[in-house]
Every structure is written in C-alpha cells, then in structure tokens.
Amino acid sequence: MAAASSSPPPPPLVQVADLPGRGRSLIATRHIKPGEILLSDSPLLLYPSSPAASDAEDHAALLRAAHSLSLSSPSSFHQLLSLHAGPTPPVSSSSSSPFPPSLTATLLAVDRSNAFALADARRRVSAYAIYPLASFFNHDCLPNACRFDYPDRGSADLTVRALHDIPPGREVCLSYFPVNWGYKERQARLLEDYGFRCECDRCRVEANWKDDEENMEEDGGDEGMAEEEEEEEEGDGDFPHAYFFVKFVCDVENCGGTLAPLPPSDDGTVSDVLECNVCGKLRKEGDEDGDGEMDDD
Ligand SMILES: C[S@@+](CC[C@H](N)C(=O)[O-])C[C@H]1O[C@@H](n2cnc3c(N)ncnc32)[C@H](O)[C@@H]1O
C-alpha cells in the first residue's frame, strides 16, 4: 500500500534575522494580512505567580521551574540560557537558589527580558512564561502585532496576530507593555528592564513633546498629537499616533489592551471585527465612535 501523502507544513510567516542595534529580530517572510496568526508558541518555562507575590517569591518560583527544566530537559534549559539576558535585577540576599550565583544572575536577567505575564479570567497576574520563539520579538511603541493568550482555557500557549498589513521583510514588533503609556514611563521601563533606549518613530516625536501633551495622551486625548511634531523629513507631519490609538487601543476603562482583527477566514477574507487582547471585547471596524460594542444578533 502506498504511504498516504501528507502536505508539508506551511512555511513560517516570520523568521529570525540579526538587525544592527536590535539583535535577533523577527521579520515577515511574505505579505501578511491584518489578523493573520504569525506564530503560536508553547512555553519553554512556566511558573506561577499572583498579584500579591513579591519579587523574591517570583524569583524563587522561576529558579525552581528552571531547576526542574535543567533536570527534565537539559537541551531546553540550554535554549533558555541562549535567550537574550538584559540587565540583572537586584538579587535578594535572602533568596536561596539551586544554581551558582552567576547562573542565578543569568536566569534572572533572561527572565526579566523575556517573560510574558499571563493573567487569569479576572485579569490578575497568575503566571509568567518564557517562549522559545516569541522571545525574539523586539519592542515598538506603535507595534504591528500583538499577542493573545488564554490561560483560563487551561493553556499557556501564546499566539501573535498582525494588527494590519505587514510587507515582506518588515520587522514584526510587539509592545512590551500597554501602548497607552506615556513617553517617560516607556523609556524608563525599557532602560531598566530591557537595557535600551527606544528610538522608534513614536518616541522620536514624543521626545519633543511638553509634559502636558504627554498627560493628554495618557488621558486618552489625542488633540495635541499632530501639533508639535517637528519632524525633519517632509511628509512625516501626519505621524499616525491618533489613527493608531483610535483603531487599535481598547477604549474600555482601565483596560489598555490592543485590538487586532480576528484571523482571516479560510478563503483569506480579512475580518472586520477586532478583538482586545486583554479584556476580549469585540468591536466592528468603523465603530470606533459608536458604543463600540458588537451587537448580539
Ligand atoms: C525579548 S528580547 C528580543 C530579542 C533580542 N533582540 C535578542 O537578540 O534575543 C529583548 C531585548 O531585545 C532588544 N530590543 C528589543 N526591542 C528593541 C528596540 N526597539 N531597539 C533596540 N533593542 C531592542 C533589547 O536588548 C531587549 O532587552
């Protein structure tokens, strides 16, 4: 009997490339449609947390999980150690570690640069996870993709979806925190936890803003956005903050999530429904000024 022919898996939509000043990065291998799932990833390492957990408790949980990984799967443990290690967080003198000090410091630094917080159904932190591929996403303050996870469904897997069209060769970036954070807060977090100064298009514009303009943005206002732009290149005056915020930032109070279109249908039709990656709200495209809710019927 002839062996059943199985079709080869589709080529990946992103591939790792080294970019100057940014290290390993994920690049689109072809044109990507809004809502397309760029990758699905399962954790290399997963450890529990809670909103009440101290840094020392989180570090202890991380080191315990890393220790069992080193015993159960040495190759995965080495893969973990090969991920980017940014600044090492302060190590509590009281914390005991199953590893020697330098390895402990490396693990804490890898965790700080790569761990994704997972939330429960009530949007409280319930775990942290480090993913083998998703760890290669660099940050942009106006990302072109966002991640979705569904721990309340009993899975720590993560998927990343495109927000809009992405041309082949373009880097795919996530935002490492809610997109509605102000300039100073973003820069401080990126320097402290990730060890770099962000020079994305949005930061270059906002570096020239006065404090009151930044406050307006954090309050959800966008009136000041177009006014004080002092871009050198002609044509950049219409920097797309306002459009991005209206279309892709969830307007549910205290949510701060990012909206991405639902995945395209099997025939490739792009969805006109966007889903928030934090609160799960669905909004029909073009309904930004309406009540924002999807009709039940
Ligand atoms: C999660 S890792 C991303 C993958 C990393 N580039 C690598 O080589 O493995 C986070 C680190 O990537 C770098 N990075 C991320 N976004 C960046 C950006 N916009 N500009 C420069 N470096 C960035 C920083 O070193 C940061 O600590």
Ligand as a Chemical Component Dictionary entry (heavy atoms), coordinates in Angstrom:
data_LIG
# 
_chem_comp.id                   LIG 
_chem_comp.type                 NON-POLYMER 
_chem_comp.pdbx_formal_charge   0 
_chem_comp.three_letter_code    LIG 
# 
loop_
_chem_comp_atom.comp_id 
_chem_comp_atom.atom_id 
_chem_comp_atom.alt_atom_id 
_chem_comp_atom.type_symbol 
_chem_comp_atom.charge 
_chem_comp_atom.model_Cartn_x 
_chem_comp_atom.model_Cartn_y 
_chem_comp_atom.model_Cartn_z 
_chem_comp_atom.pdbx_ordinal 
LIG C1  C1  C 0  12.801 39.816 24.269 1  
LIG S1  S1  S 1  14.413 40.207 23.721 2  
LIG C2  C2  C 0  14.156 40.386 21.996 3  
LIG C3  C3  C 0  15.159 39.580 21.197 4  
LIG C4  C4  C 0  16.562 40.107 21.256 5  
LIG N1  N1  N 0  16.737 41.178 20.285 6  
LIG C5  C5  C 0  17.601 39.015 21.019 7  
LIG O1  O1  O 0  18.613 39.298 20.376 8  
LIG O2  O2  O -1 17.392 37.905 21.502 9  
LIG C6  C6  C 0  14.507 41.859 24.347 10 
LIG C7  C7  C 0  15.810 42.565 24.033 11 
LIG O3  O3  O 0  15.889 42.908 22.653 12 
LIG C8  C8  C 0  16.465 44.199 22.485 13 
LIG N2  N2  N 0  15.445 45.094 21.912 14 
LIG C9  C9  C 0  14.108 44.913 21.890 15 
LIG N3  N3  N 0  13.484 45.913 21.273 16 
LIG C10 C10 C 0  14.444 46.776 20.880 17 
LIG C11 C11 C 0  14.414 48.025 20.196 18 
LIG N4  N4  N 0  13.262 48.583 19.802 19 
LIG N5  N5  N 0  15.600 48.651 19.979 20 
LIG C12 C12 C 0  16.778 48.098 20.386 21 
LIG N6  N6  N 0  16.862 46.903 21.054 22 
LIG C13 C13 C 0  15.709 46.251 21.291 23 
LIG C14 C14 C 0  16.884 44.672 23.877 24 
LIG O4  O4  O 0  18.222 44.288 24.090 25 
LIG C15 C15 C 0  15.958 43.869 24.776 26 
LIG O5  O5  O 0  16.476 43.690 26.084 27 
# 
loop_
_chem_comp_bond.comp_id 
_chem_comp_bond.atom_id_1 
_chem_comp_bond.atom_id_2 
_chem_comp_bond.value_order 
_chem_comp_bond.pdbx_ordinal 
LIG C1  S1  SING 1  
LIG S1  C2  SING 2  
LIG S1  C6  SING 3  
LIG C2  C3  SING 4  
LIG C3  C4  SING 5  
LIG C4  N1  SING 6  
LIG C4  C5  SING 7  
LIG C5  O1  DOUB 8  
LIG C5  O2  SING 9  
LIG C6  C7  SING 10 
LIG C7  O3  SING 11 
LIG C7  C15 SING 12 
LIG O3  C8  SING 13 
LIG C8  N2  SING 14 
LIG C8  C14 SING 15 
LIG N2  C9  SING 16 
LIG N2  C13 SING 17 
LIG C9  N3  DOUB 18 
LIG N3  C10 SING 19 
LIG C10 C11 SING 20 
LIG C10 C13 DOUB 21 
LIG C11 N4  SING 22 
LIG C11 N5  DOUB 23 
LIG N5  C12 SING 24 
LIG C12 N6  DOUB 25 
LIG N6  C13 SING 26 
LIG C14 O4  SING 27 
LIG C14 C15 SING 28 
LIG C15 O5  SING 29 
# 
